[in-house]
Structures are given as C-alpha cells and as structure tokens.
C-alpha cells in the first residue's frame, strides 16, 4: 500500500499554514494600527488631559479602579464614569467629580472606602478632563458591563 501522507505534504502544510497565519497576523496588525487614530480622538488630546493622566498614574487610581477594563477590580470602572455620572455633560461631570473627590472617604459602613487624595481644584479639573477624554475613545463598547 502506498504512503498517502508524504513528508512533502506535511512540509507544505507546515509552510503553507505558517505563511497563511503570518499574513493574517500582518493584515490584522495593519487594520488595528490604521483604526486606532480614528478611534482615540487624538486631536482632542490637550495638555490638561495629559496632566490628568500623569495624576492618574502618580496617585495609582488604577490600583483600585479599571479604565477600559484594564486595572484592578476593587472599585468601579472609570472609562465610562463620564456617561454614567455626568450624563455626557462636561459641567455636570466636573461638579460631580470635584464633590466626589473632596468627600472621600465617605466612612459609610459596609461600603468599600476610597482614600482622600488632597488634589487641588486645578488638578481635579485635569483629572476630569482625562476621564472625559478617555470616555470618548471608541472601544466597541468595552467593557461590556456597566461598572466594569
Ligand atoms: C484604595 C482604593 C482606591 C483608589 C486608590 C482610588 N479609588 Fe476611586 N473608588 C474606590 C472605591 C472603593 C469606590 C466606590 C466607593 C463607593 O461607592 O462608596 C471609588 C469610587 C470612585 C468614583 C465614583 C465611581 C462611580 O461609579 O460612582 C470615582 C470618580 C473615583 N473613585 C475616582 C478615583 C480617582 C480619580 C482615583 C485616583 C486619584 C481613585 N478613584 C483612586 C477606591 C479607590
């Protein structure tokens, strides 16, 4: 009986399959890289937004919160907090955010506590700008659940 699956066939599957998935990988990478600038609103990246990001890192907000699903799951997702708490209204969100940050910790029994960060009004404004900008990134609706 002749051998039906030859070494040559195995080699072709190996190289052909490898090439196919390599091309698929390159295609998807190009697609991602070209889609990102349209989704992240680069033109709205102001110095204040950048300062807010800096404060976000310095104060380790991500140690408890997630942003677009990335981070810790101790506290609510903040990538959508602008829509959830500010109803997409910048002035309303800034008022809420400033009051929230100044009211911490609430000391309410049975609730998880958030520390007081003693941020100035200018710093709170920059953080709010950063959260507003982040919320406008088109993430295809990620994370799927409301509070992350
Ligand atoms: C030690 C953990 C911890 C850190 C660090 C922390 N938070 Fe929080 N945060 C919480 C908890 C817990 C809650 C929910 C409290 C509650 O609902 O009573 C919360 C809630 C919030 C909310 C309200 C979210 C909502 O959906 O109502 C905002 C806004 C917020 N944090 C912003 C920040 C920012 C900005 C930073 C960084 C400067 C930060 N947090 C750092 C624990 C933390």
Backbone and ligand atoms as CSV (ligand in chain L), in Angstrom:
chain,resi,resn,atom,element,x,y,z
A,1,UNK,N,N,0.840,-1.208,0.000
A,1,UNK,CA,C,0.000,0.000,0.000
A,1,UNK,C,C,0.875,1.257,0.000
A,2,UNK,N,N,0.548,2.154,-0.864
A,2,UNK,CA,C,1.422,3.332,-0.930
A,2,UNK,C,C,1.126,4.307,0.219
A,3,UNK,N,N,2.179,5.024,0.601
A,3,UNK,CA,C,2.041,6.015,1.670
A,3,UNK,C,C,1.251,7.205,1.122
A,4,UNK,N,N,0.161,7.565,1.758
A,4,UNK,CA,C,-0.672,8.632,1.177
A,4,UNK,C,C,-0.281,10.011,1.720
A,5,UNK,N,N,0.130,10.052,2.971
A,5,UNK,CA,C,0.525,11.353,3.540
A,5,UNK,C,C,2.045,11.427,3.551
A,6,UNK,N,N,2.580,12.111,2.550
A,6,UNK,CA,C,4.044,12.116,2.390
A,6,UNK,C,C,4.686,13.230,3.211
A,7,UNK,N,N,5.992,13.139,3.335
A,7,UNK,CA,C,6.734,14.197,4.044
A,7,UNK,C,C,6.563,15.534,3.328
A,8,UNK,N,N,6.509,15.432,1.991
A,8,UNK,CA,C,6.338,16.654,1.187
A,8,UNK,C,C,5.022,17.348,1.521
A,9,UNK,N,N,3.974,16.532,1.697
A,9,UNK,CA,C,2.670,17.123,2.042
A,9,UNK,C,C,2.721,17.777,3.425
A,10,UNK,N,N,3.372,17.091,4.351
A,10,UNK,CA,C,3.485,17.646,5.712
A,10,UNK,C,C,4.236,18.972,5.676
A,11,UNK,N,N,5.294,19.006,4.852
A,11,UNK,CA,C,6.085,20.239,4.766
A,11,UNK,C,C,5.248,21.373,4.165
A,12,UNK,N,N,4.463,21.019,3.127
A,12,UNK,CA,C,3.629,22.044,2.502
A,12,UNK,C,C,2.594,22.603,3.470
A,13,UNK,N,N,2.017,21.709,4.273
A,13,UNK,CA,C,1.026,22.180,5.256
A,13,UNK,C,C,1.707,23.085,6.277
A,14,UNK,N,N,2.895,22.679,6.688
A,14,UNK,CA,C,3.640,23.468,7.684
A,14,UNK,C,C,3.957,24.867,7.159
A,15,UNK,N,N,4.570,24.911,5.972
A,15,UNK,CA,C,4.942,26.223,5.424
A,15,UNK,C,C,3.709,27.011,4.971
A,16,UNK,N,N,2.773,26.329,4.320
A,16,UNK,CA,C,1.563,26.999,3.828
A,16,UNK,C,C,0.758,27.563,4.991
A,17,UNK,N,N,0.558,26.737,6.014
A,17,UNK,CA,C,-0.205,27.190,7.196
A,17,UNK,C,C,0.509,28.325,7.892
A,18,UNK,N,N,1.839,28.167,8.032
A,18,UNK,CA,C,2.632,29.223,8.690
A,18,UNK,C,C,2.505,30.530,7.937
A,19,UNK,N,N,2.591,30.456,6.611
A,19,UNK,CA,C,2.501,31.652,5.786
A,19,UNK,C,C,1.100,32.278,5.880
A,20,UNK,N,N,0.084,31.416,5.828
A,20,UNK,CA,C,-1.294,31.911,5.908
A,20,UNK,C,C,-1.520,32.703,7.200
A,21,UNK,N,N,-1.120,32.120,8.322
A,21,UNK,CA,C,-1.383,32.816,9.591
A,21,UNK,C,C,-0.476,34.026,9.787
A,22,UNK,N,N,0.721,33.981,9.195
A,22,UNK,CA,C,1.597,35.152,9.268
A,22,UNK,C,C,0.960,36.320,8.507
A,23,UNK,N,N,0.411,36.018,7.312
A,23,UNK,CA,C,-0.240,37.071,6.518
A,23,UNK,C,C,-1.485,37.595,7.232
A,24,UNK,N,N,-2.238,36.683,7.859
A,24,UNK,CA,C,-3.425,37.090,8.612
A,24,UNK,C,C,-3.022,38.023,9.759
A,25,UNK,N,N,-1.961,37.658,10.450
A,25,UNK,CA,C,-1.456,38.453,11.579
A,25,UNK,C,C,-1.041,39.848,11.106
A,26,UNK,N,N,-0.300,39.908,9.982
A,26,UNK,CA,C,0.140,41.204,9.458
A,26,UNK,C,C,-1.080,42.038,9.039
A,27,UNK,N,N,-2.033,41.400,8.375
A,27,UNK,CA,C,-3.248,42.113,7.945
A,27,UNK,C,C,-4.001,42.700,9.124
A,28,UNK,N,N,-4.177,41.908,10.171
A,28,UNK,CA,C,-4.920,42.396,11.346
A,28,UNK,C,C,-4.144,43.502,12.059
A,29,UNK,N,N,-2.801,43.386,12.059
A,29,UNK,CA,C,-1.983,44.431,12.695
A,29,UNK,C,C,-2.147,45.752,11.949
A,30,UNK,N,N,-2.090,45.702,10.624
A,30,UNK,CA,C,-2.257,46.915,9.810
A,30,UNK,C,C,-3.642,47.511,10.064
A,31,UNK,N,N,-4.651,46.656,10.117
A,31,UNK,CA,C,-6.018,47.121,10.363
A,31,UNK,C,C,-6.115,47.835,11.712
A,32,UNK,N,N,-5.516,47.251,12.746
A,32,UNK,CA,C,-5.558,47.854,14.080
A,32,UNK,C,C,-4.847,49.202,14.092
A,33,UNK,N,N,-3.640,49.227,13.533
A,33,UNK,CA,C,-2.832,50.447,13.570
A,33,UNK,C,C,-3.507,51.589,12.798
A,34,UNK,N,N,-4.209,51.266,11.715
A,34,UNK,CA,C,-4.878,52.337,10.964
A,34,UNK,C,C,-6.190,52.750,11.647
A,35,UNK,N,N,-6.799,51.835,12.395
A,35,UNK,CA,C,-8.081,52.163,13.040
A,35,UNK,C,C,-7.888,52.996,14.309
A,36,UNK,N,N,-6.764,52.820,14.999
A,36,UNK,CA,C,-6.572,53.491,16.295
A,36,UNK,C,C,-6.708,55.020,16.218
A,37,UNK,N,N,-6.010,55.706,15.287
A,37,UNK,CA,C,-6.124,57.177,15.271
A,37,UNK,C,C,-7.563,57.682,15.134
A,38,UNK,N,N,-8.419,56.954,14.402
A,38,UNK,CA,C,-9.814,57.387,14.249
A,38,UNK,C,C,-10.613,57.167,15.531
A,39,UNK,N,N,-10.205,56.201,16.323
A,39,UNK,CA,C,-10.992,55.836,17.497
A,39,UNK,C,C,-10.628,56.625,18.759
A,40,UNK,N,N,-9.393,57.132,18.825
A,40,UNK,CA,C,-8.949,57.690,20.106
A,40,UNK,C,C,-9.040,59.210,20.197
A,41,UNK,N,N,-9.519,59.881,19.169
A,41,UNK,CA,C,-9.673,61.341,19.208
A,41,UNK,C,C,-8.373,62.050,19.572
A,42,UNK,N,N,-7.340,61.736,18.854
A,42,UNK,CA,C,-6.018,62.295,19.116
A,42,UNK,C,C,-6.028,63.820,19.108
A,43,UNK,N,N,-6.864,64.403,18.231
A,43,UNK,CA,C,-6.902,65.858,18.095
A,43,UNK,C,C,-7.426,66.545,19.355
A,44,UNK,N,N,-8.121,65.790,20.199
A,44,UNK,CA,C,-8.657,66.401,21.434
A,44,UNK,C,C,-7.733,66.211,22.636
A,45,UNK,N,N,-6.529,65.701,22.370
A,45,UNK,CA,C,-5.573,65.458,23.453
A,45,UNK,C,C,-4.909,66.767,23.871
A,46,UNK,N,N,-5.414,67.404,24.909
A,46,UNK,CA,C,-4.860,68.684,25.343
A,46,UNK,C,C,-3.805,68.467,26.433
A,47,UNK,N,N,-3.111,69.540,26.791
A,47,UNK,CA,C,-2.105,69.457,27.858
A,47,UNK,C,C,-2.782,69.091,29.176
A,48,UNK,N,N,-4.001,69.544,29.345
A,48,UNK,CA,C,-4.737,69.225,30.588
A,48,UNK,C,C,-5.041,67.738,30.684
A,49,UNK,N,N,-5.434,67.152,29.556
A,49,UNK,CA,C,-5.710,65.712,29.533
A,49,UNK,C,C,-4.437,64.950,29.915
A,50,UNK,N,N,-3.305,65.384,29.345
A,50,UNK,CA,C,-2.031,64.721,29.638
A,50,UNK,C,C,-1.679,64.869,31.119
A,51,UNK,N,N,-1.953,66.058,31.676
A,51,UNK,CA,C,-1.673,66.277,33.097
A,51,UNK,C,C,-2.565,65.369,33.956
A,52,UNK,N,N,-3.808,65.226,33.530
A,52,UNK,CA,C,-4.737,64.340,34.252
A,52,UNK,C,C,-4.241,62.905,34.243
A,53,UNK,N,N,-3.690,62.489,33.112
A,53,UNK,CA,C,-3.147,61.122,33.005
A,53,UNK,C,C,-1.965,60.936,33.956
A,54,UNK,N,N,-1.151,62.010,34.038
A,54,UNK,CA,C,0.007,61.974,34.929
A,54,UNK,C,C,-0.452,61.788,36.379
A,55,UNK,N,N,-1.497,62.547,36.749
A,55,UNK,CA,C,-2.036,62.453,38.120
A,55,UNK,C,C,-2.661,61.077,38.355
A,56,UNK,N,N,-3.310,60.566,37.323
A,56,UNK,CA,C,-3.903,59.216,37.389
A,56,UNK,C,C,-2.818,58.202,37.765
A,57,UNK,N,N,-1.642,58.346,37.154
A,57,UNK,CA,C,-0.541,57.414,37.424
A,57,UNK,C,C,0.088,57.674,38.788
A,58,UNK,N,N,0.363,58.952,39.088
A,58,UNK,CA,C,1.031,59.280,40.353
A,58,UNK,C,C,0.210,58.828,41.563
A,59,UNK,N,N,-1.115,58.905,41.447
A,59,UNK,CA,C,-1.969,58.552,42.581
A,59,UNK,C,C,-2.450,57.103,42.543
A,60,UNK,N,N,-1.971,56.383,41.552
A,60,UNK,CA,C,-2.294,54.955,41.427
A,60,UNK,C,C,-3.796,54.670,41.507
A,61,UNK,N,N,-4.588,55.432,40.782
A,61,UNK,CA,C,-6.039,55.185,40.741
A,61,UNK,C,C,-6.301,53.773,40.205
A,62,UNK,N,N,-5.418,53.320,39.315
A,62,UNK,CA,C,-5.599,52.021,38.672
A,62,UNK,C,C,-5.324,50.863,39.649
A,63,UNK,N,N,-4.792,51.205,40.811
A,63,UNK,CA,C,-4.573,50.176,41.836
A,63,UNK,C,C,-5.891,49.661,42.403
A,64,UNK,N,N,-6.960,50.427,42.242
A,64,UNK,CA,C,-8.288,50.007,42.710
A,64,UNK,C,C,-9.295,49.967,41.563
A,65,UNK,N,N,-9.163,50.916,40.624
A,65,UNK,CA,C,-10.128,51.049,39.527
A,65,UNK,C,C,-9.606,50.412,38.246
A,66,UNK,N,N,-10.525,50.175,37.316
A,66,UNK,CA,C,-10.114,49.795,35.966
A,66,UNK,C,C,-10.479,50.941,35.028
A,67,UNK,N,N,-9.739,51.031,33.928
A,67,UNK,CA,C,-10.008,52.019,32.890
A,67,UNK,C,C,-10.065,51.238,31.586
A,68,UNK,N,N,-11.225,51.233,30.946
A,68,UNK,CA,C,-11.439,50.412,29.749
A,68,UNK,C,C,-11.139,48.941,30.031
A,69,UNK,N,N,-11.503,48.518,31.215
A,69,UNK,CA,C,-11.353,47.105,31.564
A,69,UNK,C,C,-9.996,46.716,32.114
A,70,UNK,N,N,-9.010,47.640,32.002
A,70,UNK,CA,C,-7.666,47.333,32.491
A,70,UNK,C,C,-7.470,47.915,33.869
A,71,UNK,N,N,-6.945,47.126,34.782
A,71,UNK,CA,C,-6.662,47.631,36.115
A,71,UNK,C,C,-7.203,46.687,37.164
A,72,UNK,N,N,-7.462,47.246,38.359
A,72,UNK,CA,C,-7.916,46.408,39.464
A,72,UNK,C,C,-9.440,46.438,39.557
A,73,UNK,N,N,-10.007,45.402,40.137
A,73,UNK,CA,C,-11.473,45.275,40.193
A,73,UNK,C,C,-12.019,45.516,41.597
A,74,UNK,N,N,-11.308,46.343,42.363
A,74,UNK,CA,C,-11.767,46.658,43.720
A,74,UNK,C,C,-12.859,47.720,43.664
A,75,UNK,N,N,-12.735,48.636,42.717
A,75,UNK,CA,C,-13.646,49.790,42.621
A,75,UNK,C,C,-14.199,49.889,41.197
A,76,UNK,N,N,-15.234,50.724,40.993
A,76,UNK,CA,C,-15.892,50.748,39.670
A,76,UNK,C,C,-14.987,51.131,38.499
A,77,UNK,N,N,-15.394,50.665,37.326
A,77,UNK,CA,C,-14.752,51.049,36.059
A,77,UNK,C,C,-14.905,52.557,35.872
A,78,UNK,N,N,-13.835,53.246,35.430
A,78,UNK,CA,C,-13.929,54.703,35.261
A,78,UNK,C,C,-13.892,55.157,33.802
A,79,UNK,N,N,-13.736,54.220,32.872
A,79,UNK,CA,C,-13.716,54.591,31.451
A,79,UNK,C,C,-15.060,55.142,30.996
A,80,UNK,N,N,-16.115,54.817,31.719
A,80,UNK,CA,C,-17.449,55.281,31.327
A,80,UNK,C,C,-18.109,56.125,32.420
A,81,UNK,N,N,-17.293,56.564,33.404
A,81,UNK,CA,C,-17.890,57.298,34.531
A,81,UNK,C,C,-18.462,58.652,34.075
A,82,UNK,N,N,-17.890,59.206,32.998
A,82,UNK,CA,C,-18.403,60.474,32.463
A,82,UNK,C,C,-19.846,60.309,31.992
A,83,UNK,N,N,-20.133,59.228,31.287
A,83,UNK,CA,C,-21.512,58.985,30.834
A,83,UNK,C,C,-22.404,58.570,32.001
A,84,UNK,N,N,-21.869,57.732,32.881
A,84,UNK,CA,C,-22.696,57.203,33.974
A,84,UNK,C,C,-23.088,58.273,34.978
A,85,UNK,N,N,-22.099,59.114,35.366
A,85,UNK,CA,C,-22.364,60.100,36.423
A,85,UNK,C,C,-22.517,61.517,35.900
A,86,UNK,N,N,-21.993,61.789,34.708
A,86,UNK,CA,C,-22.062,63.156,34.194
A,86,UNK,C,C,-23.093,63.305,33.094
A,87,UNK,N,N,-23.756,62.204,32.722
A,87,UNK,CA,C,-24.784,62.203,31.667
A,87,UNK,C,C,-24.258,62.888,30.410
A,88,UNK,N,N,-22.947,62.693,30.113
A,88,UNK,CA,C,-22.348,63.278,28.912
A,88,UNK,C,C,-22.303,64.807,28.937
A,89,UNK,N,N,-22.433,65.403,30.134
A,89,UNK,CA,C,-22.401,66.864,30.243
A,89,UNK,C,C,-21.146,67.252,31.026
A,90,UNK,N,N,-20.246,67.996,30.372
A,90,UNK,CA,C,-18.943,68.269,30.981
A,90,UNK,C,C,-19.053,69.027,32.303
A,91,UNK,N,N,-19.882,70.073,32.334
A,91,UNK,CA,C,-20.007,70.879,33.557
A,91,UNK,C,C,-20.589,70.028,34.684
A,92,UNK,N,N,-21.595,69.233,34.361
A,92,UNK,CA,C,-22.227,68.384,35.386
A,92,UNK,C,C,-21.226,67.361,35.901
A,93,UNK,N,N,-20.436,66.799,34.998
A,93,UNK,CA,C,-19.472,65.791,35.428
A,93,UNK,C,C,-18.402,66.406,36.320
A,94,UNK,N,N,-17.904,67.579,35.935
A,94,UNK,CA,C,-16.846,68.214,36.736
A,94,UNK,C,C,-17.352,68.554,38.133
A,95,UNK,N,N,-18.590,69.009,38.221
A,95,UNK,CA,C,-19.172,69.336,39.529
A,95,UNK,C,C,-19.270,68.066,40.380
A,96,UNK,N,N,-19.767,67.004,39.756
A,96,UNK,CA,C,-19.898,65.729,40.471
A,96,UNK,C,C,-18.525,65.218,40.894
A,97,UNK,N,N,-17.570,65.235,39.961
A,97,UNK,CA,C,-16.255,64.644,40.214
A,97,UNK,C,C,-15.522,65.381,41.349
A,98,UNK,N,N,-15.548,66.719,41.290
A,98,UNK,CA,C,-14.894,67.514,42.329
A,98,UNK,C,C,-15.494,67.228,43.697
A,99,UNK,N,N,-16.823,67.166,43.746
A,99,UNK,CA,C,-17.510,66.918,45.024
A,99,UNK,C,C,-17.179,65.518,45.525
A,100,UNK,N,N,-17.165,64.578,44.601
A,100,UNK,CA,C,-16.869,63.177,44.987
A,100,UNK,C,C,-15.473,63.080,45.598
A,101,UNK,N,N,-14.486,63.635,44.901
A,101,UNK,CA,C,-13.096,63.500,45.340
A,101,UNK,C,C,-12.880,64.181,46.692
A,102,UNK,N,N,-13.607,65.290,46.912
A,102,UNK,CA,C,-13.435,66.012,48.185
A,102,UNK,C,C,-14.155,65.315,49.323
A,103,UNK,N,N,-15.165,64.518,49.002
A,103,UNK,CA,C,-15.974,63.864,50.040
A,103,UNK,C,C,-15.345,62.563,50.543
A,104,UNK,N,N,-14.267,62.114,49.896
A,104,UNK,CA,C,-13.668,60.835,50.279
A,104,UNK,C,C,-12.834,60.954,51.545
A,105,UNK,N,N,-12.745,59.951,52.412
A,105,UNK,CA,C,-13.548,58.725,52.356
A,105,UNK,C,C,-14.923,58.960,52.974
A,106,UNK,N,N,-15.911,58.263,52.502
A,106,UNK,CA,C,-17.275,58.504,52.993
A,106,UNK,C,C,-17.484,57.951,54.400
A,107,UNK,N,N,-16.754,56.887,54.722
A,107,UNK,CA,C,-16.913,56.294,56.054
A,107,UNK,C,C,-18.223,55.542,56.222
A,108,UNK,N,N,-18.956,55.341,55.120
A,108,UNK,CA,C,-20.234,54.616,55.208
A,108,UNK,C,C,-19.933,53.142,55.470
A,109,UNK,N,N,-20.515,52.641,56.528
A,109,UNK,CA,C,-20.238,51.260,56.918
A,109,UNK,C,C,-20.757,50.286,55.855
A,110,UNK,N,N,-19.959,49.277,55.572
A,110,UNK,CA,C,-20.381,48.264,54.613
A,110,UNK,C,C,-20.005,48.601,53.184
A,111,UNK,N,N,-19.539,49.834,52.946
A,111,UNK,CA,C,-19.104,50.193,51.586
A,111,UNK,C,C,-17.591,50.209,51.554
A,112,UNK,N,N,-17.045,49.879,50.405
A,112,UNK,CA,C,-15.593,49.957,50.246
A,112,UNK,C,C,-15.195,51.426,50.284
A,113,UNK,N,N,-14.032,51.708,50.831
A,113,UNK,CA,C,-13.631,53.099,51.007
A,113,UNK,C,C,-12.572,53.524,50.000
A,114,UNK,N,N,-12.703,54.773,49.594
A,114,UNK,CA,C,-11.691,55.356,48.705
A,114,UNK,C,C,-10.943,56.419,49.505
A,115,UNK,N,N,-9.608,56.475,49.396
A,115,UNK,CA,C,-8.848,57.460,50.192
A,115,UNK,C,C,-9.083,58.900,49.738
A,116,UNK,N,N,-8.651,59.839,50.587
A,116,UNK,CA,C,-8.661,61.265,50.241
A,116,UNK,C,C,-7.313,61.584,49.596
A,117,UNK,N,N,-7.340,62.194,48.417
A,117,UNK,CA,C,-6.082,62.451,47.704
A,117,UNK,C,C,-5.579,63.891,47.821
A,118,UNK,N,N,-6.381,64.769,48.416
A,118,UNK,CA,C,-5.990,66.172,48.614
A,118,UNK,C,C,-5.515,66.819,47.315
A,119,UNK,N,N,-6.290,66.674,46.264
A,119,UNK,CA,C,-5.928,67.299,44.987
A,119,UNK,C,C,-6.495,68.712,44.931
A,120,UNK,N,N,-5.749,69.606,44.274
A,120,UNK,CA,C,-6.212,70.994,44.145
A,120,UNK,C,C,-7.321,71.055,43.088
A,121,UNK,N,N,-8.022,72.200,43.031
A,121,UNK,CA,C,-9.097,72.347,42.041
A,121,UNK,C,C,-8.556,72.208,40.624
A,122,UNK,N,N,-7.352,72.756,40.417
A,122,UNK,CA,C,-6.729,72.668,39.085
A,122,UNK,C,C,-6.417,71.202,38.737
A,123,UNK,N,N,-5.956,70.451,39.733
A,123,UNK,CA,C,-5.650,69.029,39.494
A,123,UNK,C,C,-6.924,68.215,39.267
A,124,UNK,N,N,-7.975,68.553,40.024
A,124,UNK,CA,C,-9.252,67.845,39.854
A,124,UNK,C,C,-9.805,68.101,38.453
A,125,UNK,N,N,-9.638,69.344,37.991
A,125,UNK,CA,C,-10.111,69.680,36.649
A,125,UNK,C,C,-9.358,68.877,35.589
A,126,UNK,N,N,-8.036,68.736,35.764
A,126,UNK,CA,C,-7.233,67.970,34.801
A,126,UNK,C,C,-7.633,66.491,34.822
A,127,UNK,N,N,-7.876,65.963,36.020
A,127,UNK,CA,C,-8.288,64.552,36.116
A,127,UNK,C,C,-9.637,64.343,35.436
A,128,UNK,N,N,-10.541,65.317,35.637
A,128,UNK,CA,C,-11.859,65.214,34.999
A,128,UNK,C,C,-11.699,65.261,33.484
A,129,UNK,N,N,-10.821,66.148,33.001
A,129,UNK,CA,C,-10.579,66.238,31.552
A,129,UNK,C,C,-10.059,64.902,31.014
A,130,UNK,N,N,-9.169,64.279,31.773
A,130,UNK,CA,C,-8.612,62.988,31.352
A,130,UNK,C,C,-9.712,61.919,31.282
A,131,UNK,N,N,-10.583,61.903,32.290
A,131,UNK,CA,C,-11.657,60.887,32.295
A,131,UNK,C,C,-12.668,61.156,31.173
A,132,UNK,N,N,-12.908,62.439,30.874
A,132,UNK,CA,C,-13.832,62.774,29.779
A,132,UNK,C,C,-13.228,62.307,28.455
A,133,UNK,N,N,-11.940,62.642,28.255
A,133,UNK,CA,C,-11.270,62.239,27.009
A,133,UNK,C,C,-11.272,60.712,26.879
A,134,UNK,N,N,-10.930,60.014,27.955
A,134,UNK,CA,C,-10.886,58.542,27.920
A,134,UNK,C,C,-12.240,57.960,27.545
A,135,UNK,N,N,-13.289,58.575,28.077
A,135,UNK,CA,C,-14.627,58.017,27.851
A,135,UNK,C,C,-15.042,58.137,26.387
A,136,UNK,N,N,-14.393,59.040,25.649
A,136,UNK,CA,C,-14.773,59.254,24.240
A,136,UNK,C,C,-14.003,58.361,23.284
A,137,UNK,N,N,-13.093,57.562,23.799
A,137,UNK,CA,C,-12.383,56.602,22.946
A,137,UNK,C,C,-13.378,55.524,22.542
A,138,UNK,N,N,-13.407,55.214,21.249
A,138,UNK,CA,C,-14.334,54.197,20.765
A,138,UNK,C,C,-13.751,52.814,21.046
A,139,UNK,N,N,-14.270,52.143,22.067
A,139,UNK,CA,C,-13.731,50.836,22.473
A,139,UNK,C,C,-14.644,49.689,22.038
A,140,UNK,N,N,-15.536,49.954,21.102
A,140,UNK,CA,C,-16.526,48.943,20.701
A,140,UNK,C,C,-17.375,48.516,21.896
A,141,UNK,N,N,-17.627,49.459,22.793
A,141,UNK,CA,C,-18.493,49.163,23.930
A,141,UNK,C,C,-17.824,48.364,25.040
A,142,UNK,N,N,-16.495,48.296,25.037
A,142,UNK,CA,C,-15.782,47.585,26.091
A,142,UNK,C,C,-15.537,48.496,27.292
A,143,UNK,N,N,-15.632,48.068,28.523
A,143,UNK,CA,C,-16.033,46.727,28.956
A,143,UNK,C,C,-17.545,46.526,28.844
A,144,UNK,N,N,-17.992,45.286,28.683
A,144,UNK,CA,C,-19.396,45.024,28.394
A,144,UNK,C,C,-20.356,45.306,29.540
A,145,UNK,N,N,-19.897,45.217,30.769
A,145,UNK,CA,C,-20.823,45.507,31.874
A,145,UNK,C,C,-20.620,46.926,32.379
A,146,UNK,N,N,-21.693,47.518,32.873
A,146,UNK,CA,C,-21.762,48.937,33.158
A,146,UNK,C,C,-20.652,49.467,34.077
A,147,UNK,N,N,-20.440,48.823,35.193
A,147,UNK,CA,C,-19.450,49.344,36.142
A,147,UNK,C,C,-18.151,48.563,36.075
A,148,UNK,N,N,-17.921,47.873,34.966
A,148,UNK,CA,C,-16.671,47.127,34.788
A,148,UNK,C,C,-16.652,45.893,35.638
L,1,LIG,C1,C,-7.786,52.323,47.665
L,1,LIG,C2,C,-8.643,52.151,46.505
L,1,LIG,C3,C,-8.974,53.344,45.635
L,1,LIG,C4,C,-8.094,54.202,44.988
L,1,LIG,C5,C,-6.572,54.195,45.024
L,1,LIG,C6,C,-8.927,55.108,44.226
L,1,LIG,N1,N,-10.237,54.819,44.398
L,1,LIG,FE1,FE,-11.817,55.727,43.479
L,1,LIG,N2,N,-13.109,54.491,44.431
L,1,LIG,C7,C,-12.743,53.490,45.315
L,1,LIG,C8,C,-13.951,52.837,45.820
L,1,LIG,C9,C,-13.985,51.681,46.808
L,1,LIG,C10,C,-15.047,53.484,45.200
L,1,LIG,C11,C,-16.531,53.203,45.415
L,1,LIG,C12,C,-16.941,53.887,46.689
L,1,LIG,C13,C,-18.419,53.889,46.930
L,1,LIG,O1,O,-19.185,53.600,46.015
L,1,LIG,O2,O,-18.799,54.220,48.062
L,1,LIG,C14,C,-14.473,54.515,44.332
L,1,LIG,C15,C,-15.234,55.353,43.535
L,1,LIG,C16,C,-14.717,56.315,42.682
L,1,LIG,C17,C,-15.505,57.154,41.816
L,1,LIG,C18,C,-17.007,57.094,41.649
L,1,LIG,C19,C,-17.308,55.997,40.654
L,1,LIG,C20,C,-18.742,55.736,40.410
L,1,LIG,O3,O,-19.014,54.947,39.525
L,1,LIG,O4,O,-19.593,56.295,41.117
L,1,LIG,C21,C,-14.644,57.970,41.146
L,1,LIG,C22,C,-14.979,59.033,40.114
L,1,LIG,C23,C,-13.301,57.647,41.602
L,1,LIG,N3,N,-13.379,56.636,42.532
L,1,LIG,C24,C,-12.144,58.255,41.159
L,1,LIG,C25,C,-10.858,57.921,41.586
L,1,LIG,C26,C,-9.657,58.588,41.129
L,1,LIG,C27,C,-9.613,59.714,40.124
L,1,LIG,C28,C,-8.616,57.998,41.788
L,1,LIG,C29,C,-7.147,58.373,41.732
L,1,LIG,C30,C,-6.835,59.724,42.115
L,1,LIG,C31,C,-9.170,56.944,42.640
L,1,LIG,N4,N,-10.521,56.941,42.481
L,1,LIG,C32,C,-8.414,56.125,43.430
L,1,LIG,C33,C,-11.467,53.124,45.677
L,1,LIG,C34,C,-10.313,53.740,45.251
